[in-house]
Every structure is written in C-alpha cells, then in structure tokens.
C-alpha cells in the first residue's frame, strides 16, 4: 500500500468483503500490499491497549459490577450444538 492510501467501498458492493480483503492485504507479508502504519499510530494503539488492560484489571481487582455482571450474564447463554469436537458447544453453558 505504498501509494494507495485509501480504499473506496462503493455503496452497491459487498462492503464487508471489501473491508475483509483490505484487512487481509494490510496484514500480509507481501511488501506490495501490506500496511505500514506510522510510528505515531502504533504508539497510540499501544497506549489504547495498555489503558484498556489496566482498566479491565482494575475493575476486576475492585470487584466492580460490570465485570461481575457481564461474566454472570455470559454464563447464562446457551451455546447451540453446531457440530462435533470444539464446534459442539460448551458443556458449562446453561441449557446445553
């Protein structure tokens, strides 16, 4: 993506597919298509990730409502049987 700085996703196209193709090319090893984010972008992404992790750990350590409620709520969802092995659902989900 050296010269091409943006991708146009026309309204009459499959935009999800276009975005997926862009993401695959951006993450590829091909020097012609891979993305090269600026150092400032990488620094901001690193700061965001660090902040999110610290906030999450703090919320769990302080036993705040959000992580506790979300965990309890997530455990109540049943996972429908969809196959075998790892695709068969999880036995600990309620209603399996």
N, CA, C and O atoms as a GROMACS GRO file, in nm:
protein
  384
    1UNK      N    1   0.080  -0.119   0.000
    1UNK     CA    2   0.000   0.000   0.000
    1UNK      C    3   0.085   0.126   0.000
    1UNK      O    4   0.046   0.225   0.062
    2UNK      N    5   0.197   0.126  -0.065
    2UNK     CA    6   0.283   0.242  -0.059
    2UNK      C    7   0.217   0.370  -0.112
    2UNK      O    8   0.220   0.472  -0.044
    3UNK      N    9   0.159   0.366  -0.230
    3UNK     CA   10   0.098   0.485  -0.290
    3UNK      C   11  -0.051   0.494  -0.261
    3UNK      O   12  -0.106   0.603  -0.249
    4UNK      N   13  -0.115   0.381  -0.250
    4UNK     CA   14  -0.260   0.376  -0.232
    4UNK      C   15  -0.292   0.395  -0.084
    4UNK      O   16  -0.271   0.304  -0.004
    5UNK      N   17  -0.343   0.512  -0.048
    5UNK     CA   18  -0.365   0.543   0.092
    5UNK      C   19  -0.508   0.518   0.138
    5UNK      O   20  -0.537   0.529   0.257
    6UNK      N   21  -0.598   0.483   0.046
    6UNK     CA   22  -0.736   0.457   0.085
    6UNK      C   23  -0.799   0.357  -0.010
    6UNK      O   24  -0.748   0.333  -0.120
    7UNK      N   25  -0.909   0.301   0.033
    7UNK     CA   26  -0.984   0.207  -0.049
    7UNK      C   27  -1.126   0.259  -0.058
    7UNK      O   28  -1.186   0.297   0.043
    8UNK      N   29  -1.181   0.260  -0.178
    8UNK     CA   30  -1.320   0.302  -0.198
    8UNK      C   31  -1.408   0.178  -0.194
    8UNK      O   32  -1.384   0.081  -0.265
    9UNK      N   33  -1.511   0.182  -0.110
    9UNK     CA   34  -1.607   0.073  -0.100
    9UNK      C   35  -1.740   0.126  -0.153
    9UNK      O   36  -1.816   0.188  -0.078
   10UNK      N   37  -1.770   0.101  -0.282
   10UNK     CA   38  -1.893   0.153  -0.341
   10UNK      C   39  -2.018   0.105  -0.266
   10UNK      O   40  -2.019  -0.004  -0.209
   11UNK      N   41  -2.121   0.188  -0.268
   11UNK     CA   42  -2.246   0.157  -0.197
   11UNK      C   43  -2.312   0.030  -0.250
   11UNK      O   44  -2.382  -0.038  -0.176
   12UNK      N   45  -2.292  -0.001  -0.378
   12UNK     CA   46  -2.357  -0.118  -0.436
   12UNK      C   47  -2.268  -0.243  -0.432
   12UNK      O   48  -2.295  -0.340  -0.502
   13UNK      N   49  -2.162  -0.239  -0.351
   13UNK     CA   50  -2.072  -0.354  -0.342
   13UNK      C   51  -2.090  -0.424  -0.207
   13UNK      O   52  -2.157  -0.373  -0.118
   14UNK      N   53  -2.028  -0.540  -0.195
   14UNK     CA   54  -2.026  -0.612  -0.068
   14UNK      C   55  -1.915  -0.547   0.015
   14UNK      O   56  -1.799  -0.587   0.005
   15UNK      N   57  -1.951  -0.448   0.096
   15UNK     CA   58  -1.852  -0.371   0.169
   15UNK      C   59  -1.780  -0.453   0.276
   15UNK      O   60  -1.663  -0.429   0.304
   16UNK      N   61  -1.849  -0.549   0.334
   16UNK     CA   62  -1.784  -0.636   0.433
   16UNK      C   63  -1.672  -0.715   0.367
   16UNK      O   64  -1.565  -0.732   0.425
   17UNK      N   65  -1.699  -0.764   0.247
   17UNK     CA   66  -1.597  -0.839   0.174
   17UNK      C   67  -1.481  -0.748   0.136
   17UNK      O   68  -1.364  -0.786   0.148
   18UNK      N   69  -1.512  -0.627   0.091
   18UNK     CA   70  -1.407  -0.531   0.056
   18UNK      C   71  -1.320  -0.496   0.175
   18UNK      O   72  -1.198  -0.487   0.163
   19UNK      N   73  -1.383  -0.476   0.290
   19UNK     CA   74  -1.309  -0.443   0.412
   19UNK      C   75  -1.224  -0.562   0.455
   19UNK      O   76  -1.110  -0.545   0.499
   20UNK      N   77  -1.278  -0.683   0.442
   20UNK     CA   78  -1.201  -0.804   0.476
   20UNK      C   79  -1.080  -0.819   0.386
   20UNK      O   80  -0.971  -0.852   0.433
   21UNK      N   81  -1.098  -0.794   0.258
   21UNK     CA   82  -0.984  -0.803   0.164
   21UNK      C   83  -0.877  -0.700   0.200
   21UNK      O   84  -0.757  -0.730   0.198
   22UNK      N   85  -0.922  -0.578   0.231
   22UNK     CA   86  -0.828  -0.473   0.271
   22UNK      C   87  -0.749  -0.517   0.395
   22UNK      O   88  -0.627  -0.501   0.400
   23UNK      N   89  -0.819  -0.572   0.495
   23UNK     CA   90  -0.754  -0.614   0.619
   23UNK      C   91  -0.654  -0.726   0.593
   23UNK      O   92  -0.544  -0.726   0.649
   24UNK      N   93  -0.691  -0.820   0.508
   24UNK     CA   94  -0.600  -0.931   0.475
   24UNK      C   95  -0.475  -0.879   0.406
   24UNK      O   96  -0.364  -0.920   0.438
   25UNK      N   97  -0.494  -0.789   0.310
   25UNK     CA   98  -0.378  -0.731   0.241
   25UNK      C   99  -0.293  -0.649   0.337
   25UNK      O  100  -0.170  -0.655   0.332
   26UNK      N  101  -0.357  -0.573   0.424
   26UNK     CA  102  -0.285  -0.489   0.520
   26UNK      C  103  -0.197  -0.572   0.612
   26UNK      O  104  -0.087  -0.530   0.646
   27UNK      N  105  -0.245  -0.691   0.651
   27UNK     CA  106  -0.171  -0.777   0.743
   27UNK      C  107  -0.078  -0.876   0.673
   27UNK      O  108  -0.010  -0.954   0.739
   28UNK      N  109  -0.075  -0.875   0.541
   28UNK     CA  110   0.002  -0.975   0.466
   28UNK      C  111   0.152  -0.949   0.477
   28UNK      O  112   0.196  -0.845   0.525
   29UNK      N  113   0.229  -1.046   0.430
   29UNK     CA  114   0.375  -1.033   0.426
   29UNK      C  115   0.422  -0.975   0.293
   29UNK      O  116   0.541  -0.947   0.276
   30UNK      N  117   0.331  -0.957   0.199
   30UNK     CA  118   0.365  -0.906   0.067
   30UNK      C  119   0.401  -0.757   0.076
   30UNK      O  120   0.316  -0.677   0.114
   31UNK      N  121   0.524  -0.720   0.043
   31UNK     CA  122   0.564  -0.579   0.055
   31UNK      C  123   0.484  -0.485  -0.035
   31UNK      O  124   0.479  -0.365  -0.010
   32UNK      N  125   0.420  -0.540  -0.138
   32UNK     CA  126   0.341  -0.456  -0.229
   32UNK      C  127   0.206  -0.416  -0.169
   32UNK      O  128   0.152  -0.311  -0.204
   33UNK      N  129   0.152  -0.499  -0.080
   33UNK     CA  130   0.017  -0.473  -0.029
   33UNK      C  131   0.008  -0.449   0.121
   33UNK      O  132  -0.091  -0.395   0.169
   34UNK      N  133   0.110  -0.488   0.195
   34UNK     CA  134   0.098  -0.477   0.341
   34UNK      C  135   0.096  -0.332   0.387
   34UNK      O  136   0.151  -0.242   0.323
   35UNK      N  137   0.031  -0.312   0.500
   35UNK     CA  138   0.021  -0.178   0.556
   35UNK      C  139   0.146  -0.142   0.634
   35UNK      O  140   0.213  -0.228   0.692
   36UNK      N  141   0.176  -0.014   0.634
   36UNK     CA  142   0.289   0.037   0.711
   36UNK      C  143   0.242   0.156   0.795
   36UNK      O  144   0.263   0.271   0.758
   37UNK      N  145   0.179   0.127   0.908
   37UNK     CA  146   0.130   0.238   0.990
   37UNK      C  147   0.244   0.323   1.043
   37UNK      O  148   0.353   0.273   1.072
   38UNK      N  149   0.218   0.450   1.054
   38UNK     CA  150   0.314   0.545   1.106
   38UNK      C  151   0.346   0.512   1.252
   38UNK      O  152   0.263   0.452   1.321
   39UNK      N  153   0.462   0.550   1.298
   39UNK     CA  154   0.503   0.523   1.437
   39UNK      C  155   0.404   0.586   1.536
   39UNK      O  156   0.379   0.529   1.642
   40UNK      N  157   0.349   0.702   1.502
   40UNK     CA  158   0.252   0.767   1.591
   40UNK      C  159   0.126   0.683   1.605
   40UNK      O  160   0.066   0.678   1.712
   41UNK      N  161   0.084   0.618   1.497
   41UNK     CA  162  -0.034   0.531   1.501
   41UNK      C  163  -0.007   0.410   1.590
   41UNK      O  164  -0.091   0.372   1.672
   42UNK      N  165   0.109   0.351   1.575
   42UNK     CA  166   0.145   0.235   1.658
   42UNK      C  167   0.154   0.274   1.805
   42UNK      O  168   0.111   0.198   1.892
   43UNK      N  169   0.209   0.392   1.833
   43UNK     CA  170   0.218   0.439   1.971
   43UNK      C  171   0.080   0.459   2.032
   43UNK      O  172   0.056   0.420   2.146
   44UNK      N  173  -0.011   0.518   1.956
   44UNK     CA  174  -0.148   0.540   2.005
   44UNK      C  175  -0.219   0.407   2.029
   44UNK      O  176  -0.289   0.391   2.128
   45UNK      N  177  -0.201   0.311   1.938
   45UNK     CA  178  -0.262   0.180   1.955
   45UNK      C  179  -0.208   0.112   2.080
   45UNK      O  180  -0.283   0.048   2.155
   46UNK      N  181  -0.078   0.126   2.104
   46UNK     CA  182  -0.016   0.068   2.222
   46UNK      C  183  -0.071   0.133   2.350
   46UNK      O  184  -0.098   0.064   2.448
   47UNK      N  185  -0.086   0.266   2.349
   47UNK     CA  186  -0.142   0.336   2.464
   47UNK      C  187  -0.287   0.293   2.491
   47UNK      O  188  -0.326   0.272   2.606
   48UNK      N  189  -0.365   0.279   2.384
   48UNK     CA  190  -0.504   0.237   2.398
   48UNK      C  191  -0.512   0.097   2.459
   48UNK      O  192  -0.590   0.072   2.550
   49UNK      N  193  -0.430   0.007   2.407
   49UNK     CA  194  -0.430  -0.131   2.458
   49UNK      C  195  -0.389  -0.134   2.605
   49UNK      O  196  -0.453  -0.202   2.686
   50UNK      N  197  -0.283  -0.062   2.638
   50UNK     CA  198  -0.237  -0.058   2.777
   50UNK      C  199  -0.346  -0.004   2.869
   50UNK      O  200  -0.371  -0.059   2.976
   51UNK      N  201  -0.411   0.104   2.827
   51UNK     CA  202  -0.518   0.164   2.906
   51UNK      C  203  -0.633   0.067   2.926
   51UNK      O  204  -0.686   0.054   3.036
   52UNK      N  205  -0.672  -0.002   2.819
   52UNK     CA  206  -0.784  -0.097   2.827
   52UNK      C  207  -0.751  -0.212   2.922
   52UNK      O  208  -0.836  -0.253   3.002
   53UNK      N  209  -0.630  -0.264   2.914
   53UNK     CA  210  -0.590  -0.375   3.001
   53UNK      C  211  -0.588  -0.331   3.147
   53UNK      O  212  -0.639  -0.401   3.234
   54UNK      N  213  -0.530  -0.214   3.174
   54UNK     CA  214  -0.522  -0.166   3.312
   54UNK      C  215  -0.662  -0.138   3.368
   54UNK      O  216  -0.690  -0.170   3.483
   55UNK      N  217  -0.749  -0.078   3.287
   55UNK     CA  218  -0.887  -0.052   3.332
   55UNK      C  219  -0.959  -0.183   3.363
   55UNK      O  220  -1.028  -0.193   3.464
   56UNK      N  221  -0.943  -0.282   3.277
   56UNK     CA  222  -1.007  -0.412   3.300
   56UNK      C  223  -0.956  -0.480   3.425
   56UNK      O  224  -1.034  -0.532   3.504
   57UNK      N  225  -0.825  -0.479   3.443
   57UNK     CA  226  -0.767  -0.541   3.563
   57UNK      C  227  -0.811  -0.468   3.690
   57UNK      O  228  -0.839  -0.530   3.792
   58UNK      N  229  -0.816  -0.336   3.681
   58UNK     CA  230  -0.861  -0.257   3.795
   58UNK      C  231  -1.006  -0.290   3.831
   58UNK      O  232  -1.040  -0.306   3.948
   59UNK      N  233  -1.091  -0.299   3.730
   59UNK     CA  234  -1.233  -0.331   3.754
   59UNK      C  235  -1.249  -0.468   3.817
   59UNK      O  236  -1.331  -0.487   3.907
   60UNK      N  237  -1.170  -0.564   3.771
   60UNK     CA  238  -1.177  -0.699   3.828
   60UNK      C  239  -1.124  -0.699   3.971
   60UNK      O  240  -1.183  -0.760   4.060
   61UNK      N  241  -1.010  -0.631   3.993
   61UNK     CA  242  -0.949  -0.628   4.126
   61UNK      C  243  -1.040  -0.561   4.228
   61UNK      O  244  -1.044  -0.602   4.345
   62UNK      N  245  -1.113  -0.459   4.185
   62UNK     CA  246  -1.202  -0.387   4.277
   62UNK      C  247  -1.340  -0.452   4.286
   62UNK      O  248  -1.428  -0.403   4.357
   63UNK      N  249  -1.357  -0.562   4.213
   63UNK     CA  250  -1.484  -0.635   4.212
   63UNK      C  251  -1.602  -0.544   4.178
   63UNK      O  252  -1.708  -0.550   4.240
   64UNK      N  253  -1.581  -0.460   4.077
   64UNK     CA  254  -1.688  -0.369   4.035
   64UNK      C  255  -1.798  -0.448   3.966
   64UNK      O  256  -1.778  -0.563   3.927
   65UNK      N  257  -1.912  -0.386   3.952
   65UNK     CA  258  -2.029  -0.456   3.898
   65UNK      C  259  -2.013  -0.502   3.754
   65UNK      O  260  -2.053  -0.614   3.721
   66UNK      N  261  -1.956  -0.419   3.667
   66UNK     CA  262  -1.954  -0.451   3.524
   66UNK      C  263  -1.892  -0.588   3.494
   66UNK      O  264  -1.959  -0.670   3.432
   67UNK      N  265  -1.767  -0.615   3.534
   67UNK     CA  266  -1.711  -0.747   3.502
   67UNK      C  267  -1.789  -0.861   3.566
   67UNK      O  268  -1.806  -0.967   3.506
   68UNK      N  269  -1.835  -0.839   3.689
   68UNK     CA  270  -1.908  -0.944   3.760
   68UNK      C  271  -2.040  -0.974   3.690
   68UNK      O  272  -2.074  -1.090   3.668
   69UNK      N  273  -2.114  -0.868   3.657
   69UNK     CA  274  -2.243  -0.888   3.590
   69UNK      C  275  -2.226  -0.946   3.451
   69UNK      O  276  -2.301  -1.035   3.411
   70UNK      N  277  -2.128  -0.897   3.376
   70UNK     CA  278  -2.106  -0.948   3.241
   70UNK      C  279  -2.067  -1.095   3.244
   70UNK      O  280  -2.113  -1.174   3.161
   71UNK      N  281  -1.982  -1.133   3.338
   71UNK     CA  282  -1.941  -1.273   3.350
   71UNK      C  283  -2.061  -1.361   3.382
   71UNK      O  284  -2.080  -1.467   3.323
   72UNK      N  285  -2.142  -1.317   3.478
   72UNK     CA  286  -2.261  -1.394   3.518
   72UNK      C  287  -2.360  -1.404   3.402
   72UNK      O  288  -2.416  -1.511   3.377
   73UNK      N  289  -2.380  -1.294   3.332
   73UNK     CA  290  -2.473  -1.294   3.219
   73UNK      C  291  -2.423  -1.383   3.106
   73UNK      O  292  -2.502  -1.456   3.046
   74UNK      N  293  -2.294  -1.378   3.077
   74UNK     CA  294  -2.238  -1.460   2.969
   74UNK      C  295  -2.252  -1.608   3.000
   74UNK      O  296  -2.273  -1.688   2.908
   75UNK      N  297  -2.242  -1.646   3.125
   75UNK     CA  298  -2.253  -1.787   3.163
   75UNK      C  299  -2.395  -1.840   3.146
   75UNK      O  300  -2.417  -1.961   3.144
   76UNK      N  301  -2.493  -1.750   3.135
   76UNK     CA  302  -2.632  -1.792   3.122
   76UNK      C  303  -2.672  -1.823   2.978
   76UNK      O  304  -2.775  -1.885   2.955
   77UNK      N  305  -2.592  -1.780   2.883
   77UNK     CA  306  -2.627  -1.804   2.743
   77UNK      C  307  -2.596  -1.948   2.704
   77UNK      O  308  -2.486  -1.998   2.730
   78UNK      N  309  -2.691  -2.012   2.642
   78UNK     CA  310  -2.668  -2.148   2.593
   78UNK      C  311  -2.596  -2.139   2.459
   78UNK      O  312  -2.620  -2.048   2.380
   79UNK      N  313  -2.510  -2.234   2.436
   79UNK     CA  314  -2.442  -2.243   2.308
   79UNK      C  315  -2.505  -2.359   2.232
   79UNK      O  316  -2.493  -2.474   2.275
   80UNK      N  317  -2.572  -2.331   2.120
   80UNK     CA  318  -2.638  -2.440   2.047
   80UNK      C  319  -2.538  -2.539   1.990
   80UNK      O  320  -2.427  -2.502   1.950
   81UNK      N  321  -2.577  -2.665   1.987
   81UNK     CA  322  -2.492  -2.767   1.928
   81UNK      C  323  -2.483  -2.742   1.779
   81UNK      O  324  -2.584  -2.729   1.710
   82UNK      N  325  -2.361  -2.734   1.729
   82UNK     CA  326  -2.343  -2.700   1.589
   82UNK      C  327  -2.249  -2.795   1.518
   82UNK      O  328  -2.220  -2.776   1.400
   83UNK      N  329  -2.202  -2.897   1.584
   83UNK     CA  330  -2.108  -2.987   1.519
   83UNK      C  331  -2.049  -3.082   1.621
   83UNK      O  332  -2.114  -3.118   1.719
   84UNK      N  333  -1.926  -3.122   1.597
   84UNK     CA  334  -1.860  -3.212   1.691
   84UNK      C  335  -1.729  -3.149   1.736
   84UNK      O  336  -1.683  -3.051   1.678
   85UNK      N  337  -1.671  -3.206   1.838
   85UNK     CA  338  -1.546  -3.152   1.890
   85UNK      C  339  -1.566  -3.012   1.944
   85UNK      O  340  -1.658  -2.987   2.021
   86UNK      N  341  -1.479  -2.920   1.905
   86UNK     CA  342  -1.487  -2.784   1.957
   86UNK      C  343  -1.607  -2.709   1.902
   86UNK      O  344  -1.640  -2.602   1.952
   87UNK      N  345  -1.673  -2.762   1.799
   87UNK     CA  346  -1.790  -2.696   1.742
   87UNK      C  347  -1.920  -2.742   1.806
   87UNK      O  348  -2.028  -2.697   1.767
   88UNK      N  349  -1.913  -2.831   1.904
   88UNK     CA  350  -2.033  -2.889   1.964
   88UNK      C  351  -2.092  -2.806   2.076
   88UNK      O  352  -2.191  -2.846   2.136
   89UNK      N  353  -2.035  -2.694   2.107
   89UNK     CA  354  -2.083  -2.612   2.218
   89UNK      C  355  -2.001  -2.640   2.342
   89UNK      O  356  -1.912  -2.725   2.342
   90UNK      N  357  -2.030  -2.568   2.447
   90UNK     CA  358  -1.955  -2.586   2.570
   90UNK      C  359  -2.046  -2.644   2.678
   90UNK      O  360  -2.160  -2.599   2.693
   91UNK      N  361  -1.998  -2.742   2.753
   91UNK     CA  362  -2.083  -2.810   2.850
   91UNK      C  363  -2.122  -2.723   2.969
   91UNK      O  364  -2.223  -2.751   3.034
   92UNK      N  365  -2.045  -2.618   2.999
   92UNK     CA  366  -2.076  -2.537   3.116
   92UNK      C  367  -2.183  -2.433   3.089
   92UNK      O  368  -2.232  -2.370   3.183
   93UNK      N  369  -2.222  -2.412   2.963
   93UNK     CA  370  -2.326  -2.313   2.932
   93UNK      C  371  -2.462  -2.366   2.974
   93UNK      O  372  -2.494  -2.482   2.953
   94UNK      N  373  -2.540  -2.279   3.033
   94UNK     CA  374  -2.673  -2.316   3.082
   94UNK      C  375  -2.762  -2.362   2.967
   94UNK      O  376  -2.767  -2.297   2.863
   95UNK      N  377  -2.830  -2.472   2.984
   95UNK     CA  378  -2.925  -2.520   2.884
   95UNK      C  379  -2.866  -2.606   2.775
   95UNK      O  380  -2.935  -2.636   2.678
   96UNK      N  381  -2.741  -2.646   2.786
   96UNK     CA  382  -2.682  -2.731   2.682
   96UNK      C  383  -2.728  -2.874   2.695
   96UNK      O  384  -2.688  -2.959   2.616
   0.00000   0.00000   0.00000
